Amino acid sequence: MAADAAPAFVLIERLPAPGEEVLLDGDAAHYLSRVVRARPGERVHATDGAGTVATLEVVESRPDVRVIGGERRVMARPAERVLVCGAPEGDRADWMVEKLAELGVSRLVLAECERAKWERAEAKLERWSRLAAAALRQSQSAWLMRIEPPRPLAEALAGAESATARWVALPGAATVRLPREDGASWCVIGPSPGFSESEVKRLRESGFVPAGLGPARLRTETAALTVAALWQAGGAG
């Protein structure tokens, strides 16, 4: 009988069919071989990041990593949680991306704002995707957070009109506790210098309700994680 390996959960774009043997490469192979040191005969779990989870049996772990597909389960899609975020200071985005993915944010949309732009974001998207994949392994989620390239704020809001809850985090706004929604929820977080008056006006006109996150003025990445934690705990939007 196959034994379970040390807790292992990997992202594989195409999961093998039951009984199919495949050769793994890239991050999945490195993680199983070098990080959790899975051995032949052990079972591990994998996801395609789109809701399917499979049990795999390790056939070979060194020098190549080969696995056989086993039982599959399709997980129910959680309610969509979309975070539209302005640029934080410096290199704080790496940490923010990883933690937002751990907390189950569905989509992170990078918004270019009047007072701050995402510097060199296009070059960093691959790294952020790897961080999101690492967070998926940590959280053992069946759903991979999507990261969308920078776009002007007005374009970043496209599609929000269909959400059942829309709010924008603003310092000084009344602290609110929105009821839990089964449908999509969107929240907009400003860049490190904050929104301009015209941007706040545009957000209000687009149906985003101002919401405070407590008495302190939070950094962009702290505000983003606060919102994600509220969503994860079922306490907002």
RODO-2510 file (C-alpha; in nm, 4 decimals, decimal comma):
residues 237
     n   res          X          Y          Z
     1     m     0,0000     0,0000     0,0000
     2     a     0,1302     0,3457    -0,0864
     3     a     0,2212     0,5719     0,2062
     4     d     0,1528     0,9439     0,2333
     5     a     0,4653     1,1571     0,1983
     6     a     0,5455     1,4527     0,4186
     7     p     0,2702     1,7129     0,3590
     8     a     0,3069     1,7855    -0,0102
     9     f     0,0790     1,9826    -0,2388
    10     v     0,1995     2,0845    -0,5820
    11     l     0,0720     2,2817    -0,8780
    12     i     0,0674     2,0941    -1,2088
    13     e    -0,0875     2,2616    -1,5105
    14     r    -0,2073     1,9323    -1,6588
    15     l    -0,2894     1,6687    -1,4016
    16     p    -0,2280     1,3089    -1,5163
    17     a    -0,5350     1,0939    -1,5733
    18     p    -0,5924     0,8053    -1,3320
    19     g    -0,3325     0,5386    -1,4095
    20     e    -0,1296     0,7679    -1,6385
    21     e     0,2434     0,7959    -1,5663
    22     v     0,4067     1,1325    -1,6352
    23     l     0,7477     1,2932    -1,5983
    24     l     0,7390     1,6125    -1,3937
    25     d     0,9709     1,9075    -1,4412
    26     g     1,0138     2,2644    -1,3195
    27     d     0,8953     2,3782    -0,9786
    28     a     0,6777     2,0722    -0,9140
    29     a     0,9680     1,8318    -0,9690
    30     h     1,2059     2,0422    -0,7593
    31     y     0,9558     2,0677    -0,4748
    32     l     0,8851     1,6938    -0,4589
    33     s     1,2452     1,5855    -0,5033
    34     r     1,4416     1,8492    -0,3113
    35     v     1,2018     2,0105    -0,0641
    36     v     0,9726     1,7376     0,0701
    37     r     1,2049     1,4559    -0,0491
    38     a     0,9201     1,2345    -0,1607
    39     r     1,0193     0,8707    -0,2127
    40     p     0,8935     0,6059    -0,4549
    41     g     0,5675     0,4552    -0,3335
    42     e     0,4575     0,7659    -0,1455
    43     r     0,1434     0,9617    -0,2291
    44     v     0,1262     1,3350    -0,2789
    45     h    -0,1511     1,5727    -0,3754
    46     a    -0,1624     1,8103    -0,6675
    47     t    -0,3927     2,0675    -0,8220
    48     d    -0,4211     2,2333    -1,1591
    49     g    -0,5046     2,5638    -0,9885
    50     a    -0,8480     2,5587    -1,1503
    51     g    -1,0385     2,3549    -0,8952
    52     t    -0,9269     1,9953    -0,9543
    53     v    -0,7242     1,8092    -0,6899
    54     a    -0,5629     1,4710    -0,7559
    55     t    -0,3745     1,2102    -0,5561
    56     l    -0,0478     1,1061    -0,7213
    57     e     0,1818     0,8151    -0,6447
    58     v     0,5544     0,8772    -0,6773
    59     v     0,7217     0,6231    -0,9056
    60     e     1,0673     0,7818    -0,9167
    61     s     1,2059     1,0856    -0,7364
    62     r     1,5711     1,1046    -0,8507
    63     p     1,7196     1,1923    -1,0864
    64     d     1,3845     1,2280    -1,2627
    65     v     1,0483     1,2722    -1,0939
    66     r     0,7767     1,0424    -1,2250
    67     v     0,4261     1,0053    -1,0850
    68     i     0,1111     0,8080    -1,1609
    69     g    -0,2261     0,9788    -1,1553
    70     g    -0,4836     0,8631    -0,9030
    71     e    -0,8185     0,9724    -0,7637
    72     r    -0,9485     1,3157    -0,8646
    73     r    -1,1851     1,5578    -0,6951
    74     v    -1,3376     1,8750    -0,8358
    75     m    -1,3708     2,1422    -0,5687
    76     a    -1,6550     2,3942    -0,5648
    77     r    -1,5454     2,7365    -0,6827
    78     p    -1,5482     2,9867    -0,3956
    79     a    -1,7158     3,3242    -0,4331
    80     e    -1,4953     3,5559    -0,6372
    81     r    -1,2864     3,8047    -0,4402
    82     v    -1,1214     4,0703    -0,6570
    83     l    -0,8664     4,3129    -0,5166
    84     v    -0,7787     4,6174    -0,7279
    85     c    -0,4585     4,7588    -0,5857
    86     g    -0,2423     5,0647    -0,6396
    87     a     0,1339     5,0396    -0,6114
    88     p     0,2882     4,9990    -0,2645
    89     e     0,6249     5,1492    -0,1798
    90     g     0,9505     4,9913    -0,2933
    91     d     0,9666     4,6151    -0,3043
    92     r     0,6755     4,5490    -0,0695
    93     a     0,4694     4,3961    -0,3507
    94     d     0,6494     4,0593    -0,3291
    95     w     0,5347     4,0014     0,0272
    96     m     0,1874     4,1351    -0,0496
    97     v     0,1347     3,9046    -0,3492
    98     e     0,2399     3,5953    -0,1546
    99     k     0,0104     3,6671     0,1402
   100     l    -0,2898     3,7654    -0,0709
   101     a    -0,2602     3,4336    -0,2543
   102     e    -0,2407     3,2456     0,0769
   103     l    -0,5553     3,4221     0,1938
   104     g    -0,7563     3,3133    -0,1080
   105     v    -0,7916     3,6295    -0,3181
   106     s    -0,9250     3,5237    -0,6598
   107     r    -0,7772     3,8027    -0,8698
   108     l    -0,5238     4,0757    -0,8030
   109     v    -0,5640     4,3603    -1,0516
   110     l    -0,2749     4,6090    -1,0593
   111     a    -0,4092     4,9629    -1,0962
   112     e    -0,2092     5,2589    -1,2274
   113     c    -0,3140     5,5656    -1,0293
   114     e    -0,2483     5,9366    -1,0702
   115     r    -0,0063     5,9565    -0,7795
   116     a     0,1800     5,6270    -0,8249
   117     k     0,2615     5,3781    -1,0992
   118     w     0,3714     5,0156    -1,0813
   119     e     0,7445     5,0371    -1,1576
   120     r     0,8882     4,7533    -1,3694
   121     a     0,5783     4,5456    -1,2965
   122     e     0,5775     4,3731    -1,6349
   123     a     0,9241     4,2332    -1,5615
   124     k     0,8128     4,1132    -1,2187
   125     l     0,4930     3,9339    -1,3207
   126     e     0,6692     3,5997    -1,3662
   127     r     0,8211     3,6230    -1,0183
   128     w     0,4845     3,7149    -0,8670
   129     s     0,3242     3,4192    -1,0426
   130     r     0,5835     3,1906    -0,8810
   131     l     0,5102     3,3456    -0,5414
   132     a     0,1376     3,2855    -0,5952
   133     a     0,2117     2,9216    -0,6826
   134     a     0,4237     2,8831    -0,3666
   135     a     0,1372     3,0324    -0,1639
   136     l    -0,1014     2,7815    -0,3202
   137     r     0,1241     2,4992    -0,1979
   138     q     0,1299     2,6501     0,1506
   139     s    -0,2460     2,7045     0,1744
   140     q    -0,3309     2,3825    -0,0132
   141     s    -0,5910     2,5670    -0,2159
   142     a    -0,7332     2,4254    -0,5369
   143     w    -0,7513     2,7732    -0,6898
   144     l    -0,4541     2,9786    -0,8077
   145     m    -0,4744     3,3572    -0,7670
   146     r    -0,4660     3,5370    -1,1009
   147     i    -0,2445     3,8450    -1,1274
   148     e    -0,3412     4,0926    -1,3980
   149     p    -0,0887     4,3381    -1,5499
   150     p    -0,0992     4,7090    -1,4637
   151     r    -0,3714     4,9149    -1,6288
   152     p    -0,5250     5,2572    -1,5659
   153     l    -0,7652     5,2631    -1,2713
   154     a    -1,0708     5,3123    -1,4926
   155     e    -0,9795     5,0004    -1,6933
   156     a    -0,8963     4,8037    -1,3785
   157     l    -1,2570     4,8479    -1,2648
   158     a    -1,3997     4,6805    -1,5769
   159     g    -1,6440     4,4085    -1,4778
   160     a    -1,7036     4,5392    -1,1261
   161     e    -2,0598     4,6403    -1,2096
   162     s    -2,1650     4,2749    -1,1837
   163     a    -2,0261     4,2358    -0,8291
   164     t    -2,2694     4,2078    -0,5405
   165     a    -2,0407     4,4091    -0,3119
   166     r    -1,8094     4,6957    -0,4088
   167     w    -1,6077     4,8996    -0,1669
   168     v    -1,3011     5,1200    -0,1560
   169     a    -1,0737     5,1414     0,1473
   170     l    -1,0298     5,5061     0,2450
   171     p    -0,8518     5,6441     0,5525
   172     g    -1,0971     5,8325     0,7692
   173     a    -1,4056     5,6638     0,6261
   174     a    -1,6480     5,5097     0,8709
   175     t    -1,5480     5,1579     0,9673
   176     v    -1,8013     4,9180     0,8216
   177     r    -1,8715     4,5496     0,8516
   178     l    -2,0365     4,4476     0,5330
   179     p    -2,2559     4,1362     0,5299
   180     r    -2,1066     3,8257     0,3752
   181     e    -2,2018     3,7930     0,0094
   182     d    -2,2284     3,4724    -0,1915
   183     g    -2,1550     3,6601    -0,5132
   184     a    -1,8455     3,8435    -0,6294
   185     s    -1,6939     4,1092    -0,4066
   186     w    -1,4516     4,3786    -0,5163
   187     c    -1,2342     4,6069    -0,3073
   188     v    -1,0056     4,8857    -0,4257
   189     i    -0,6907     4,9785    -0,2331
   190     g    -0,5068     5,3017    -0,3079
   191     p    -0,1339     5,3391    -0,3828
   192     s     0,1110     5,4464    -0,1134
   193     p     0,0471     5,8228    -0,1681
   194     g    -0,3299     5,7659    -0,1735
   195     f    -0,5975     5,8395    -0,4303
   196     s    -0,6504     6,1792    -0,5883
   197     e    -0,9838     6,3548    -0,5316
   198     s    -1,0875     6,2833    -0,8888
   199     e    -1,0178     5,9120    -0,8430
   200     v    -1,2258     5,8981    -0,5252
   201     k    -1,5065     6,0729    -0,7127
   202     r    -1,4823     5,8210    -0,9983
   203     l    -1,4913     5,5293    -0,7567
   204     r    -1,7986     5,6641    -0,5785
   205     e    -1,9739     5,7175    -0,9111
   206     s    -1,8892     5,3571    -1,0024
   207     g    -2,0752     5,2313    -0,6963
   208     f    -1,7804     5,1691    -0,4639
   209     v    -1,8735     5,2364    -0,1015
   210     p    -1,6040     5,4075     0,1121
   211     a    -1,5008     5,1856     0,3998
   212     g    -1,2552     5,2356     0,6824
   213     l    -1,0245     4,9615     0,8075
   214     g    -0,9818     5,1020     1,1561
   215     p    -0,8484     5,4252     1,3070
   216     a    -0,4900     5,3918     1,1783
   217     r    -0,3719     5,4935     0,8317
   218     l    -0,2427     5,1672     0,6858
   219     r     0,0221     5,1098     0,4219
   220     t    -0,1084     4,9826     0,0898
   221     e     0,0067     4,6253     0,1474
   222     t    -0,1270     4,6216     0,5049
   223     a    -0,4672     4,7447     0,3900
   224     a    -0,4744     4,4815     0,1148
   225     l    -0,4004     4,2023     0,3609
   226     t    -0,6582     4,3343     0,6051
   227     v    -0,9269     4,3122     0,3383
   228     a    -0,8138     3,9641     0,2313
   229     a    -0,8196     3,8448     0,5925
   230     l    -1,1727     3,9798     0,6385
   231     w    -1,2840     3,7969     0,3265
   232     q    -1,1138     3,4770     0,4416
   233     a    -1,2803     3,4981     0,7821
   234     g    -1,6189     3,5709     0,6268
   235     g    -1,6437     3,9076     0,7993
   236     a    -1,6747     4,1414     0,5019
   237     g    -1,8113     4,1719     0,1525
***
